[in-house]
């Protein structure tokens, strides 16, 4: 039996499988193109910081409210920008999943899309656990000198 022969009622030929894979690739490309044309806005601080990003992960705009700038608190501004980035990336993930659902590709759970365990939201960047660990390391030195700390 060759790959193109029909193995019977229980299955299908390799040619059919390859045709289906090609169809899925075209549908996925179409869904990605649809999503990449759309812009989502990530927000933080009740709209004090807004970041616009396309479904194709191209950052398009950053808007920072004058009130945040006038406060002069660089740490606050940094935090707001980071929160807005995470919000934008979560919305991009939702946008891409929605585009896939509309194209009929919403159930690809058995396929490795190269996105890791976190899926599309993993594209947002660092892991929260890493951020917490970094904070603990910074606090670790101070805690050793405090009464009741590791050495006290």
Backbone as JSON Lines, residues from 0, in Angstrom:
{"i":0,"aa":"X","n":[0.85,-1.19,0.0],"ca":[0.0,0.0,0.0],"c":[0.89,1.24,0.0]}
{"i":1,"aa":"X","n":[0.56,2.22,-0.82],"ca":[1.32,3.47,-0.84],"c":[0.61,4.48,0.05]}
{"i":2,"aa":"X","n":[1.27,5.62,0.29],"ca":[0.69,6.64,1.15],"c":[-0.59,7.23,0.59]}
{"i":3,"aa":"X","n":[-0.74,7.23,-0.72],"ca":[-1.92,7.84,-1.33],"c":[-3.09,6.88,-1.46]}
{"i":4,"aa":"X","n":[-2.86,5.6,-1.2],"ca":[-3.94,4.64,-1.33],"c":[-4.91,4.81,-0.17]}
{"i":5,"aa":"X","n":[-6.15,4.47,-0.42],"ca":[-7.2,4.54,0.59],"c":[-7.1,3.31,1.48]}
{"i":6,"aa":"X","n":[-6.82,3.46,2.78],"ca":[-6.68,2.3,3.64],"c":[-8.01,1.67,4.03]}
{"i":7,"aa":"X","n":[-9.11,2.2,3.56],"ca":[-10.41,1.63,3.87],"c":[-11.25,2.58,4.69]}
{"i":8,"aa":"X","n":[-12.35,2.06,5.17],"ca":[-13.31,2.89,5.9],"c":[-12.76,3.37,7.25]}
{"i":9,"aa":"X","n":[-11.84,2.66,7.82],"ca":[-11.34,2.97,9.16],"c":[-10.42,4.19,9.18]}
{"i":10,"aa":"X","n":[-9.9,4.64,8.05],"ca":[-8.97,5.76,8.07],"c":[-9.03,6.54,6.77]}
{"i":11,"aa":"X","n":[-7.97,7.26,6.51],"ca":[-7.87,8.04,5.28],"c":[-6.42,8.11,4.87]}
{"i":12,"aa":"X","n":[-6.2,8.49,3.63],"ca":[-4.85,8.51,3.09],"c":[-4.05,9.7,3.56]}
{"i":13,"aa":"X","n":[-2.75,9.61,3.4],"ca":[-1.84,10.69,3.77],"c":[-2.14,11.95,2.97]}
{"i":14,"aa":"X","n":[-2.54,11.78,1.71],"ca":[-2.89,12.94,0.88],"c":[-4.02,13.75,1.49]}
{"i":15,"aa":"X","n":[-5.03,13.04,2.05],"ca":[-6.15,13.73,2.71],"c":[-5.67,14.49,3.94]}
{"i":16,"aa":"X","n":[-4.79,13.84,4.71],"ca":[-4.26,14.47,5.91],"c":[-3.47,15.72,5.56]}
{"i":17,"aa":"X","n":[-2.61,15.63,4.57],"ca":[-1.82,16.79,4.16],"c":[-2.72,17.92,3.65]}
{"i":18,"aa":"X","n":[-3.78,17.56,2.96],"ca":[-4.72,18.56,2.48],"c":[-5.39,19.28,3.65]}
{"i":19,"aa":"X","n":[-5.76,18.52,4.68],"ca":[-6.38,19.12,5.86],"c":[-5.4,20.03,6.61]}
{"i":20,"aa":"X","n":[-4.15,19.59,6.69],"ca":[-3.13,20.41,7.36],"c":[-2.93,21.71,6.6]}
{"i":21,"aa":"X","n":[-2.89,21.64,5.28],"ca":[-2.72,22.85,4.48],"c":[-3.91,23.79,4.66]}
{"i":22,"aa":"X","n":[-5.1,23.23,4.73],"ca":[-6.3,24.04,4.96],"c":[-6.22,24.74,6.31]}
{"i":23,"aa":"X","n":[-5.79,24.01,7.33],"ca":[-5.67,24.6,8.67],"c":[-4.62,25.7,8.68]}
{"i":24,"aa":"X","n":[-3.51,25.5,7.97],"ca":[-2.47,26.53,7.9],"c":[-3.02,27.8,7.27]}
{"i":25,"aa":"X","n":[-3.81,27.64,6.21],"ca":[-4.4,28.8,5.55],"c":[-5.39,29.51,6.47]}
{"i":26,"aa":"X","n":[-6.18,28.74,7.2],"ca":[-7.15,29.33,8.12],"c":[-6.43,30.06,9.26]}
{"i":27,"aa":"X","n":[-5.35,29.47,9.76],"ca":[-4.57,30.1,10.82],"c":[-3.94,31.39,10.33]}
{"i":28,"aa":"X","n":[-3.37,31.38,9.13],"ca":[-2.77,32.59,8.56],"c":[-3.81,33.68,8.39]}
{"i":29,"aa":"X","n":[-5.0,33.3,7.97],"ca":[-6.08,34.27,7.81],"c":[-6.49,34.86,9.15]}
{"i":30,"aa":"X","n":[-6.6,34.0,10.18],"ca":[-6.96,34.48,11.52],"c":[-5.89,35.41,12.07]}
{"i":31,"aa":"X","n":[-4.61,35.07,11.85],"ca":[-3.52,35.92,12.32],"c":[-3.53,37.26,11.6]}
{"i":32,"aa":"X","n":[-3.8,37.25,10.31],"ca":[-3.85,38.51,9.55],"c":[-5.0,39.38,10.04]}
{"i":33,"aa":"X","n":[-6.13,38.76,10.31],"ca":[-7.29,39.5,10.82],"c":[-6.97,40.16,12.15]}
{"i":34,"aa":"X","n":[-6.36,39.39,13.05],"ca":[-6.03,39.91,14.38],"c":[-4.95,40.99,14.3]}
{"i":35,"aa":"X","n":[-3.98,40.82,13.41],"ca":[-2.86,41.77,13.36],"c":[-3.29,43.15,12.89]}
{"i":36,"aa":"X","n":[-4.43,43.24,12.23],"ca":[-4.93,44.53,11.76],"c":[-5.67,45.3,12.84]}
{"i":37,"aa":"X","n":[-6.03,44.64,13.93],"ca":[-6.81,45.27,14.99],"c":[-5.89,45.81,16.08]}
{"i":38,"aa":"X","n":[-6.34,46.86,16.74],"ca":[-5.58,47.48,17.83],"c":[-6.37,47.33,19.13]}
{"i":39,"aa":"X","n":[-5.68,46.94,20.19],"ca":[-6.29,46.91,21.52],"c":[-5.55,47.91,22.39]}
{"i":40,"aa":"X","n":[-6.23,48.38,23.43],"ca":[-5.65,49.36,24.35],"c":[-5.56,48.74,25.74]}
{"i":41,"aa":"X","n":[-4.35,48.67,26.26],"ca":[-4.14,48.25,27.64],"c":[-4.14,49.49,28.52]}
{"i":42,"aa":"X","n":[-4.81,49.4,29.67],"ca":[-4.94,50.57,30.54],"c":[-4.51,50.26,31.96]}
{"i":43,"aa":"X","n":[-4.12,51.31,32.66],"ca":[-3.8,51.21,34.08],"c":[-4.14,52.54,34.75]}
{"i":44,"aa":"X","n":[-4.41,52.48,36.04],"ca":[-4.69,53.7,36.8],"c":[-5.92,54.42,36.29]}
{"i":45,"aa":"X","n":[-7.0,53.69,36.06],"ca":[-8.25,54.27,35.55],"c":[-8.01,55.09,34.29]}
{"i":46,"aa":"X","n":[-7.18,54.57,33.41],"ca":[-6.92,55.24,32.13],"c":[-5.8,56.26,32.17]}
{"i":47,"aa":"X","n":[-5.09,56.34,33.3],"ca":[-3.98,57.31,33.4],"c":[-2.85,56.95,32.45]}
{"i":48,"aa":"X","n":[-2.69,55.65,32.18],"ca":[-1.69,55.17,31.22],"c":[-2.41,54.23,30.25]}
{"i":49,"aa":"X","n":[-2.22,54.49,28.96],"ca":[-2.83,53.65,27.92],"c":[-1.76,53.26,26.91]}
{"i":50,"aa":"X","n":[-1.76,51.98,26.55],"ca":[-0.8,51.48,25.57],"c":[-1.58,50.76,24.48]}
{"i":51,"aa":"X","n":[-1.36,51.18,23.24],"ca":[-2.01,50.56,22.1],"c":[-1.08,49.57,21.42]}
{"i":52,"aa":"X","n":[-1.61,48.38,21.14],"ca":[-0.81,47.33,20.5],"c":[-1.7,46.58,19.51]}
{"i":53,"aa":"X","n":[-1.11,46.19,18.39],"ca":[-1.87,45.44,17.39],"c":[-1.91,43.97,17.78]}
{"i":54,"aa":"X","n":[-2.82,43.24,17.14],"ca":[-2.9,41.81,17.36],"c":[-1.65,41.1,16.9]}
{"i":55,"aa":"X","n":[-0.85,41.76,16.07],"ca":[0.43,41.21,15.61],"c":[1.58,41.59,16.52]}
{"i":56,"aa":"X","n":[1.28,42.12,17.7],"ca":[2.26,42.51,18.72],"c":[3.13,43.68,18.32]}
{"i":57,"aa":"X","n":[2.59,44.59,17.55],"ca":[3.3,45.82,17.2],"c":[2.75,46.94,18.07]}
{"i":58,"aa":"X","n":[3.61,47.51,18.91],"ca":[3.16,48.58,19.8],"c":[2.96,49.84,18.98]}
{"i":59,"aa":"X","n":[1.8,50.47,19.14],"ca":[1.43,51.61,18.3],"c":[1.4,52.93,19.05]}
{"i":60,"aa":"X","n":[1.07,52.9,20.34],"ca":[0.96,54.18,21.05],"c":[1.13,54.0,22.55]}
{"i":61,"aa":"X","n":[1.57,55.09,23.17],"ca":[1.65,55.17,24.63],"c":[1.11,56.55,25.0]}
{"i":62,"aa":"X","n":[0.13,56.57,25.89],"ca":[-0.44,57.83,26.36],"c":[-0.35,57.83,27.88]}
{"i":63,"aa":"X","n":[0.27,58.89,28.42],"ca":[0.41,59.03,29.86],"c":[-0.28,60.33,30.26]}
{"i":64,"aa":"X","n":[-1.25,60.21,31.17],"ca":[-2.0,61.37,31.62],"c":[-1.12,62.37,32.34]}
{"i":65,"aa":"X","n":[-1.41,63.64,32.15],"ca":[-0.62,64.71,32.75],"c":[-0.6,64.63,34.27]}
{"i":66,"aa":"X","n":[-1.68,64.17,34.87],"ca":[-1.74,64.09,36.33],"c":[-0.68,63.14,36.88]}
{"i":67,"aa":"X","n":[-0.43,62.04,36.17],"ca":[0.59,61.08,36.61],"c":[1.98,61.71,36.47]}
{"i":68,"aa":"X","n":[2.18,62.43,35.41],"ca":[3.47,63.09,35.18],"c":[3.71,64.16,36.25]}
{"i":69,"aa":"X","n":[2.67,64.93,36.56],"ca":[2.78,66.01,37.54],"c":[3.11,65.48,38.94]}
{"i":70,"aa":"X","n":[2.69,64.24,39.25],"ca":[3.0,63.67,40.57],"c":[4.49,63.51,40.76]}
{"i":71,"aa":"X","n":[5.22,63.29,39.68],"ca":[6.67,63.17,39.77],"c":[7.16,61.89,40.42]}
{"i":72,"aa":"X","n":[6.31,60.9,40.55],"ca":[6.68,59.64,41.18],"c":[7.05,58.64,40.09]}
{"i":73,"aa":"X","n":[8.35,58.51,39.83],"ca":[8.82,57.64,38.75],"c":[8.43,56.19,39.0]}
{"i":74,"aa":"X","n":[8.49,55.74,40.22],"ca":[8.13,54.36,40.55],"c":[6.67,54.06,40.23]}
{"i":75,"aa":"X","n":[5.8,55.0,40.56],"ca":[4.38,54.84,40.25],"c":[4.17,54.77,38.73]}
{"i":76,"aa":"X","n":[4.82,55.66,38.02],"ca":[4.69,55.68,36.56],"c":[5.19,54.38,35.96]}
{"i":77,"aa":"X","n":[6.32,53.88,36.43],"ca":[6.85,52.61,35.94],"c":[5.86,51.48,36.17]}
{"i":78,"aa":"X","n":[5.28,51.44,37.37],"ca":[4.3,50.4,37.7],"c":[3.07,50.49,36.8]}
{"i":79,"aa":"X","n":[2.59,51.71,36.57],"ca":[1.41,51.89,35.72],"c":[1.68,51.45,34.28]}
{"i":80,"aa":"X","n":[2.87,51.76,33.78],"ca":[3.22,51.36,32.41],"c":[3.28,49.83,32.33]}
{"i":81,"aa":"X","n":[3.86,49.2,33.33],"ca":[3.96,47.75,33.35],"c":[2.57,47.1,33.41]}
{"i":82,"aa":"X","n":[1.7,47.63,34.23],"ca":[0.34,47.09,34.33],"c":[-0.39,47.28,33.01]}
{"i":83,"aa":"X","n":[-0.23,48.43,32.38],"ca":[-0.88,48.68,31.09],"c":[-0.35,47.74,30.02]}
{"i":84,"aa":"X","n":[0.96,47.45,30.04],"ca":[1.54,46.49,29.09],"c":[0.94,45.1,29.29]}
{"i":85,"aa":"X","n":[0.85,44.67,30.53],"ca":[0.26,43.35,30.81],"c":[-1.2,43.31,30.38]}
{"i":86,"aa":"X","n":[-1.93,44.38,30.62],"ca":[-3.33,44.45,30.21],"c":[-3.44,44.37,28.69]}
{"i":87,"aa":"X","n":[-2.58,45.1,27.99],"ca":[-2.59,45.08,26.53],"c":[-2.28,43.69,26.0]}
{"i":88,"aa":"X","n":[-1.29,43.03,26.59],"ca":[-0.92,41.69,26.12],"c":[-2.03,40.68,26.38]}
{"i":89,"aa":"X","n":[-2.71,40.8,27.5],"ca":[-3.85,39.91,27.78],"c":[-4.95,40.12,26.74]}
{"i":90,"aa":"X","n":[-5.19,41.38,26.38],"ca":[-6.21,41.67,25.38],"c":[-5.79,41.17,24.0]}
{"i":91,"aa":"X","n":[-4.51,41.22,23.68],"ca":[-4.02,40.66,22.41],"c":[-4.26,39.15,22.39]}
{"i":92,"aa":"X","n":[-4.0,38.5,23.5],"ca":[-4.26,37.06,23.6],"c":[-5.72,36.74,23.35]}
{"i":93,"aa":"X","n":[-6.61,37.52,23.97],"ca":[-8.05,37.33,23.76],"c":[-8.43,37.59,22.31]}
{"i":94,"aa":"X","n":[-7.86,38.63,21.72],"ca":[-8.13,38.98,20.33],"c":[-7.72,37.84,19.4]}
{"i":95,"aa":"X","n":[-6.54,37.29,19.61],"ca":[-6.06,36.2,18.78],"c":[-6.9,34.94,18.95]}
{"i":96,"aa":"X","n":[-7.28,34.63,20.18],"ca":[-8.14,33.47,20.41],"c":[-9.51,33.66,19.75]}
{"i":97,"aa":"X","n":[-10.03,34.87,19.83],"ca":[-11.31,35.17,19.19],"c":[-11.22,35.03,17.68]}
{"i":98,"aa":"X","n":[-10.13,35.53,17.1],"ca":[-9.95,35.41,15.65],"c":[-9.85,33.95,15.24]}
{"i":99,"aa":"X","n":[-9.17,33.14,16.06],"ca":[-9.07,31.72,15.76],"c":[-10.43,31.04,15.86]}
{"i":100,"aa":"X","n":[-11.23,31.43,16.86],"ca":[-12.56,30.85,17.03],"c":[-13.44,31.16,15.83]}
{"i":101,"aa":"X","n":[-13.35,32.39,15.35],"ca":[-14.16,32.78,14.18],"c":[-13.73,32.05,12.91]}
{"i":102,"aa":"X","n":[-12.48,31.59,12.88],"ca":[-12.0,30.88,11.69],"c":[-12.22,29.38,11.82]}
{"i":103,"aa":"X","n":[-12.72,28.93,12.96],"ca":[-12.96,27.51,13.16],"c":[-11.78,26.79,13.76]}
{"i":104,"aa":"X","n":[-10.76,27.51,14.2],"ca":[-9.56,26.9,14.77],"c":[-9.47,27.09,16.27]}
{"i":105,"aa":"X","n":[-10.61,27.14,16.94],"ca":[-10.6,27.43,18.36],"c":[-10.23,26.23,19.23]}
{"i":106,"aa":"X","n":[-10.19,25.03,18.67],"ca":[-9.83,23.87,19.48],"c":[-8.59,23.21,18.91]}
{"i":107,"aa":"X","n":[-7.45,23.81,19.15],"ca":[-6.18,23.24,18.74],"c":[-5.4,22.76,19.95]}
{"i":108,"aa":"X","n":[-6.13,22.32,20.98],"ca":[-5.47,21.96,22.24],"c":[-4.49,20.81,22.08]}
{"i":109,"aa":"X","n":[-4.65,19.98,21.08],"ca":[-3.73,18.87,20.88],"c":[-2.49,19.22,20.1]}
{"i":110,"aa":"X","n":[-2.39,20.46,19.64],"ca":[-1.26,20.88,18.81],"c":[-0.33,21.79,19.6]}
{"i":111,"aa":"X","n":[0.96,21.6,19.44],"ca":[1.95,22.47,20.06],"c":[2.15,23.68,19.16]}
{"i":112,"aa":"X","n":[1.67,24.83,19.58],"ca":[1.8,26.06,18.79],"c":[3.05,26.84,19.17]}
{"i":113,"aa":"X","n":[3.89,26.26,20.01],"ca":[5.13,26.92,20.39],"c":[4.92,28.05,21.37]}
{"i":114,"aa":"X","n":[3.8,28.03,22.1],"ca":[3.49,29.12,23.01],"c":[3.74,28.75,24.46]}
{"i":115,"aa":"X","n":[4.15,27.52,24.73],"ca":[4.4,27.1,26.1],"c":[3.1,26.91,26.86]}
{"i":116,"aa":"X","n":[3.22,26.65,28.16],"ca":[2.06,26.38,28.98],"c":[1.16,27.6,29.14]}
{"i":117,"aa":"X","n":[1.71,28.79,29.04],"ca":[0.93,30.0,29.29],"c":[0.17,30.48,28.06]}
{"i":118,"aa":"X","n":[0.32,29.81,26.92],"ca":[-0.42,30.19,25.73],"c":[-0.04,31.57,25.23]}
{"i":119,"aa":"X","n":[-1.0,32.24,24.63],"ca":[-0.74,33.57,24.07],"c":[-0.39,34.59,25.13]}
{"i":120,"aa":"X","n":[-0.93,34.41,26.35],"ca":[-0.64,35.39,27.38],"c":[0.81,35.31,27.82]}
{"i":121,"aa":"X","n":[1.48,34.2,27.54],"ca":[2.89,34.07,27.87],"c":[3.76,35.0,27.06]}
{"i":122,"aa":"X","n":[3.23,35.54,25.98],"ca":[3.99,36.48,25.16],"c":[4.19,37.81,25.86]}
{"i":123,"aa":"X","n":[3.48,38.02,26.98],"ca":[3.54,39.3,27.67],"c":[4.87,39.56,28.34]}
{"i":124,"aa":"X","n":[5.66,38.54,28.55],"ca":[6.98,38.79,29.13],"c":[7.21,37.96,30.36]}
{"i":125,"aa":"X","n":[7.82,38.59,31.37],"ca":[8.29,37.9,32.56],"c":[7.21,37.19,33.33]}
{"i":126,"aa":"X","n":[7.66,36.33,34.2],"ca":[6.8,35.54,35.05],"c":[6.65,36.26,36.38]}
{"i":127,"aa":"X","n":[5.41,36.3,36.9],"ca":[5.17,36.99,38.16],"c":[6.0,36.38,39.28]}
{"i":128,"aa":"X","n":[6.19,35.06,39.25],"ca":[6.99,34.41,40.29],"c":[8.42,34.92,40.26]}
{"i":129,"aa":"X","n":[8.94,35.2,39.06],"ca":[10.29,35.75,38.94],"c":[10.37,37.12,39.58]}
{"i":130,"aa":"X","n":[9.32,37.94,39.37],"ca":[9.28,39.28,39.95],"c":[9.27,39.19,41.48]}
{"i":131,"aa":"X","n":[8.46,38.26,42.01],"ca":[8.38,38.11,43.46],"c":[9.72,37.62,44.01]}
{"i":132,"aa":"X","n":[10.34,36.69,43.32],"ca":[11.63,36.17,43.79],"c":[12.68,37.27,43.8]}
{"i":133,"aa":"X","n":[12.66,38.12,42.79],"ca":[13.62,39.22,42.74],"c":[13.39,40.16,43.91]}
{"i":134,"aa":"X","n":[12.12,40.42,44.24],"ca":[11.8,41.28,45.38],"c":[12.25,40.68,46.68]}
{"i":135,"aa":"X","n":[12.09,39.34,46.81],"ca":[12.52,38.67,48.04],"c":[14.03,38.72,48.18]}
{"i":136,"aa":"X","n":[14.75,38.6,47.05],"ca":[16.2,38.67,47.12],"c":[16.65,40.04,47.59]}
{"i":137,"aa":"X","n":[15.98,41.08,47.11],"ca":[16.34,42.44,47.51],"c":[16.04,42.65,48.98]}
{"i":138,"aa":"X","n":[14.93,42.08,49.46],"ca":[14.55,42.25,50.85],"c":[15.38,41.36,51.76]}
{"i":139,"aa":"X","n":[15.94,40.29,51.21],"ca":[16.68,39.3,52.01],"c":[17.82,39.91,52.77]}
{"i":140,"aa":"X","n":[18.59,40.82,52.18],"ca":[19.72,41.43,52.85],"c":[19.3,42.28,54.03]}
{"i":141,"aa":"X","n":[18.22,43.02,53.89],"ca":[17.74,43.87,54.96],"c":[17.19,43.05,56.1]}
{"i":142,"aa":"X","n":[16.52,41.93,55.77],"ca":[15.9,41.1,56.8],"c":[16.95,40.46,57.7]}
{"i":143,"aa":"X","n":[18.13,40.18,57.16],"ca":[19.19,39.54,57.97],"c":[19.67,40.46,59.07]}
{"i":144,"aa":"X","n":[19.6,41.77,58.86],"ca":[20.07,42.72,59.85],"c":[19.0,43.1,60.87]}
{"i":145,"aa":"X","n":[17.75,42.76,60.6],"ca":[16.65,43.13,61.49],"c":[16.54,42.16,62.64]}
{"i":146,"aa":"X","n":[16.09,42.65,63.79],"ca":[15.86,41.74,64.93],"c":[14.82,40.69,64.53]}
{"i":147,"aa":"X","n":[15.07,39.47,64.89],"ca":[14.13,38.41,64.56],"c":[14.33,37.9,63.15]}
{"i":148,"aa":"X","n":[15.3,38.47,62.42],"ca":[15.6,38.03,61.07],"c":[16.34,36.7,61.09]}
{"i":149,"aa":"X","n":[16.85,36.29,59.96],"ca":[17.51,34.97,59.88],"c":[18.68,34.82,60.83]}
{"i":150,"aa":"X","n":[19.4,35.92,61.14],"ca":[20.56,35.79,62.02],"c":[20.25,36.26,63.43]}
{"i":151,"aa":"X","n":[19.04,36.82,63.64],"ca":[18.78,37.43,64.94],"c":[17.85,36.67,65.71]}
